[in-house]
Amino acid sequence: MSFELSLEEGRLLVWLARRAAEEYVRSGRRIEAPADVPEKFREKCGVFVTINKESGGRRVLRGCIGFPYPMYPLVEAVIEASINSATEDPRFPPVSPEELDEIVFEVSVLTPPQRVEVEKVTEYPRKIKVGRDGLIVRRGPYSGLLLPQVPVEWNWDEEEFLCQCSLKAGLSPDCWLMEDTQ
């Protein structure tokens, strides 16, 4: 699936994410999806909304929730993910109205996840491109997801990206080397 957004469309999604979260945080009301959006915003897409707070010249994560699979039209998924990121991320207290002026929104639109095919598990790092690919590591009932920008922000190589995604799943960092890990 090829899905490209223009800079203007990306800005519109960030504006929508901010508007949805601000309205919900201030009033408890969910906004309606705008009717006058580009047609591609009606396609089902995976999406994550990341919320960072500007604090002392650096960004501090305040929430990141989304849908890894294309379950909802993009416009609706952005609204839900934004509200959930601001109010439901279990790692953080809900965003307060007083914080809204210090909050930066980031919208990540995802293509459907694809299994990385390898003959040997040691080939995984060569099949991943940092900055382009997100990762989902799954083993049994455990799974972890990291967005493409995470290894760039932390200056990880492909192997460290796999290790950190395994840790995010609650698994050992080398679990990606086990045959029954996906």
Backbone hydrogen bonds in HBPLUS format (Angstrom, degrees):
<---DONOR---> <-ACCEPTOR-->    atom                        ^
c    i                          cat <-CA-CA->   ^        H-A-AA   ^      H-
h    n   atom  resd res      DA  || num        DHA   H-A  angle D-A-AA Bond
n    s   type  num  typ     dist DA aas  dist angle  dist       angle   num
A0010-GLY N   A0006-SER O   2.91 MM   4  6.21 155.9  1.97 151.0 158.0     1
A0011-ARG N   A0007-LEU O   2.91 MM   4  6.18 156.6  1.96 149.1 155.4     2
A0012-LEU N   A0008-GLU O   2.97 MM   4  6.22 149.5  2.07 142.5 151.0     3
A0013-LEU N   A0009-GLU O   3.03 MM   4  6.35 151.6  2.11 145.8 152.6     4
A0014-VAL N   A0010-GLY O   3.04 MM   4  6.37 157.4  2.09 150.3 156.2     5
A0015-TRP N   A0011-ARG O   2.86 MM   4  6.07 159.8  1.90 149.7 155.7     6
A0016-LEU N   A0012-LEU O   2.89 MM   4  6.09 157.2  1.95 146.0 152.3     7
A0017-ALA N   A0013-LEU O   2.89 MM   4  6.12 155.9  1.95 146.4 153.0     8
A0018-ARG N   A0014-VAL O   2.96 MM   4  6.20 165.0  1.98 152.5 156.0     9
A0019-ARG N   A0015-TRP O   2.87 MM   4  6.07 167.0  1.89 153.0 157.0    10
A0020-ALA N   A0016-LEU O   2.91 MM   4  6.03 163.6  1.93 150.7 154.9    11
A0021-ALA N   A0017-ALA O   3.06 MM   4  6.23 169.4  2.07 152.3 155.0    12
A0022-GLU N   A0018-ARG O   2.82 MM   4  5.91 169.5  1.83 158.5 162.2    13
A0023-GLU N   A0019-ARG O   3.01 MM   4  6.05 167.1  2.03 147.4 151.3    14
A0024-TYR N   A0020-ALA O   3.10 MM   4  6.21 160.5  2.14 144.1 149.9    15
A0025-VAL N   A0021-ALA O   2.80 MM   4  5.92 168.2  1.82 158.3 161.8    16
A0026-ARG N   A0022-GLU O   2.92 MM   4  5.96 159.2  1.96 149.5 155.2    17
A0027-SER N   A0023-GLU O   2.87 MM   4  5.78 157.7  1.92 145.9 152.4    18
A0028-GLY N   A0024-TYR O   2.73 MM   4  4.29 139.6  1.89 116.9 127.3    19
A0041-PHE N   A0038-PRO O   2.92 MM   3  5.57 153.1  1.99 119.1 127.2    20
A0042-ARG N   A0039-GLU O   2.91 MM   3  5.56 163.4  1.94 120.2 125.4    21
A0043-GLU N   A0040-LYS O   3.14 MM   3  5.32 161.2  2.18 105.2 111.0    22
A0075-VAL N   A0041-PHE O   2.93 MM  34  5.27 161.5  1.97 153.4 148.5    23
A0074-LEU N   A0043-GLU O   2.82 MM  31  5.95 149.5  1.92 150.8 150.2    24
A0045-CYS N   A0072-TYR O   3.15 MM  27  6.41 146.5  2.27 168.6 158.5    25
A0110-LEU N   A0046-GLY O   2.78 MM  64  4.81 171.7  1.78 131.9 133.9    26
A0047-VAL N   A0067-PHE O   2.85 MM  20  5.29 133.0  2.07 134.7 148.0    27
A0067-PHE N   A0047-VAL O   2.65 MM  20  5.29 155.6  1.71 157.6 162.2    28
A0048-PHE N   A0108-SER O   2.90 MM  60  5.14 149.2  2.00 140.9 150.9    29
A0108-SER N   A0048-PHE O   2.83 MM  60  5.14 171.2  1.84 158.6 161.4    30
A0049-VAL N   A0065-ILE O   3.06 MM  16  5.86 171.7  2.07 150.2 149.5    31
A0065-ILE N   A0049-VAL O   3.30 MM  16  5.86 145.8  2.42 151.5 150.4    32
A0050-THR N   A0106-GLU O   2.81 MM  56  5.03 163.1  1.84 151.6 156.6    33
A0106-GLU N   A0050-THR O   2.87 MM  56  5.03 142.5  2.01 152.1 158.4    34
A0051-ILE N   A0063-GLY O   2.68 MM  12  5.03 167.3  1.70 158.8 157.6    35
A0062-ARG N   A0051-ILE O   2.71 MM  11  5.36 164.4  1.74 160.2 155.2    36
A0052-ASN N   A0104-VAL O   2.98 MM  52  5.20 166.8  1.99 152.8 156.7    37
A0104-VAL N   A0052-ASN O   2.72 MM  52  5.20 162.7  1.74 159.3 163.7    38
A0053-LYS N   A0060-VAL O   2.77 MM   7  5.14 161.4  1.80 143.8 148.7    39
A0060-VAL N   A0053-LYS O   2.89 MM   7  5.14 154.6  1.96 137.8 146.1    40
A0054-GLU N   A0102-GLU O   2.84 MM  48  5.42 168.0  1.86 161.2 162.2    41
A0055-SER N   A0058-ARG O   2.76 MM   3  5.40 172.6  1.76 165.4 168.1    42
A0058-ARG N   A0055-SER O   3.11 MM   3  5.40 157.4  2.16 110.1 117.1    43
A0071-MET N   A0069-TYR O   2.87 MM   2  5.76 119.9  2.24 116.7  99.9    44
A0076-GLU N   A0073-PRO O   2.99 MM   3  5.48 120.0  2.36 112.8 126.9    45
A0077-ALA N   A0073-PRO O   2.88 MM   4  6.07 162.4  1.91 159.5 165.2    46
A0078-VAL N   A0074-LEU O   2.92 MM   4  6.07 158.2  1.97 156.8 160.8    47
A0079-ILE N   A0075-VAL O   3.38 MM   4  6.57 159.1  2.43 137.4 142.3    48
A0080-GLU N   A0076-GLU O   3.03 MM   4  6.29 172.8  2.03 157.2 158.3    49
A0081-ALA N   A0077-ALA O   2.82 MM   4  5.86 166.9  1.84 151.2 155.8    50
A0082-SER N   A0078-VAL O   2.92 MM   4  5.87 154.5  1.99 143.9 150.8    51
A0083-ILE N   A0079-ILE O   3.10 MM   4  6.31 167.5  2.12 152.4 155.2    52
A0084-ASN N   A0080-GLU O   2.91 MM   4  6.05 169.0  1.92 155.4 159.1    53
A0085-SER N   A0081-ALA O   2.80 MM   4  5.82 152.4  1.88 142.0 150.1    54
A0086-ALA N   A0082-SER O   3.05 MM   4  6.21 151.5  2.13 145.1 152.0    55
A0087-THR N   A0083-ILE O   2.98 MM   4  6.11 136.6  2.18 144.2 156.3    56
A0088-GLU N   A0084-ASN O   2.65 MM   4  4.76 155.3  1.71 138.1 142.4    57
A0095-VAL N   A0086-ALA O   2.79 MM   9  5.31 169.7  1.80 165.1 168.7    58
A0092-PHE N   A0089-ASP O   3.14 MM   3  5.90 170.2  2.15 126.5 129.3    59
A0099-GLU N   A0096-SER O   3.01 MM   3  5.40 146.5  2.12 110.4 119.9    60
A0100-LEU N   A0097-PRO O   3.33 MM   3  5.51 149.6  2.43 103.9 111.9    61
A0102-GLU N   A0099-GLU O   2.77 MM   3  5.49 156.6  1.83 129.8 137.7    62
A0103-ILE N   A0100-LEU O   3.35 MM   3  5.20 166.9  2.36 103.3 106.8    63
A0123-GLU N   A0120-LYS O   2.93 MM   3  5.67 166.2  1.95 123.8 128.0    64
A0124-TYR N   A0121-VAL O   3.19 MM   3  5.75 168.4  2.20 117.1 120.5    65
A0126-ARG N   A0123-GLU O   3.02 MM   3  5.57 130.3  2.28 116.1 128.6    66
A0127-LYS N   A0124-TYR O   2.90 MM   3  5.21 146.5  2.01 112.4 123.0    67
A0128-ILE N   A0125-PRO O   3.46 MM   3  5.44 162.4  2.50 100.5 105.5    68
A0132-ARG N   A0129-LYS O   3.13 MM   3  5.60 160.0  2.17 128.0 133.3    69
A0133-ASP N   A0129-LYS O   2.96 MM   4  5.65 173.4  1.97 171.0 169.7    70
A0135-LEU N   A0146-LEU O   2.93 MM  11  5.38 160.4  1.97 153.8 160.4    71
A0146-LEU N   A0135-LEU O   2.95 MM  11  5.38 154.8  2.01 149.2 156.2    72
A0137-VAL N   A0144-GLY O   2.92 MM   7  5.37 154.4  1.99 151.1 159.2    73
A0144-GLY N   A0137-VAL O   2.91 MM   7  5.37 148.2  2.01 147.8 158.0    74
A0182-GLN N   A0138-ARG O   2.72 MM  44  5.06 172.8  1.73 164.7 163.9    75
A0139-ARG N   A0142-TYR O   2.91 MM   3  5.36 161.0  1.94 149.7 155.5    76
A0142-TYR N   A0139-ARG O   3.02 MM   3  5.36 155.1  2.09 135.6 133.8    77
A0150-VAL N   A0147-LEU O   3.14 MM   3  5.72 152.8  2.22 117.9 125.3    78
A0153-GLU N   A0149-GLN O   2.95 MM   4  6.19 162.5  1.98 158.1 162.5    79
A0154-TRP N   A0150-VAL O   3.09 MM   4  6.31 148.0  2.19 150.6 159.4    80
A0155-ASN N   A0151-PRO O   2.84 MM   4  5.59 105.6  2.40 129.6 144.5    81
A0156-TRP N   A0151-PRO O   2.82 MM   5  4.78 159.1  1.87 139.4 145.5    82
A0155-ASN N   A0152-VAL O   3.22 MM   3  4.96 154.8  2.29  96.8 104.4    83
A0161-PHE N   A0157-ASP O   2.95 MM   4  6.15 151.5  2.04 151.0 159.9    84
A0162-LEU N   A0158-GLU O   3.06 MM   4  6.38 155.9  2.12 147.9 152.9    85
A0163-CYS N   A0159-GLU O   2.98 MM   4  6.30 158.2  2.03 148.5 154.8    86
A0164-GLN N   A0160-GLU O   2.82 MM   4  6.00 164.2  1.84 153.3 157.1    87
A0165-CYS N   A0161-PHE O   2.97 MM   4  6.12 150.9  2.06 145.7 153.6    88
A0166-SER N   A0162-LEU O   3.01 MM   4  6.19 150.7  2.10 143.4 151.3    89
A0167-LEU N   A0163-CYS O   2.97 MM   4  6.31 155.9  2.03 147.6 154.2    90
A0168-LYS N   A0164-GLN O   2.91 MM   4  6.14 150.8  1.99 141.0 149.2    91
A0169-ALA N   A0165-CYS O   3.11 MM   4  6.37 135.6  2.32 136.6 147.4    92
A0169-ALA N   A0166-SER O   3.06 MM   3  5.11 129.5  2.33  96.0 109.6    93
A0171-LEU N   A0166-SER O   3.02 MM   5  5.31 159.0  2.06 149.9 146.4    94
A0170-GLY N   A0167-LEU O   2.84 MM   3  5.02 155.3  1.90 106.7 114.8    95
A0175-CYS N   A0172-SER O   3.03 MM   3  5.29 164.7  2.06 117.7 120.0    96
A0177-LEU N   A0174-ASP O   2.97 MM   3  5.72 165.2  1.99 123.1 128.1    97
A0178-MET N   A0175-CYS O   3.00 MM   3  5.42 168.1  2.02 116.9 120.4    98
A0181-THR N   A0178-MET O   3.10 MM   3  5.60 163.3  2.13 121.8 123.7    99
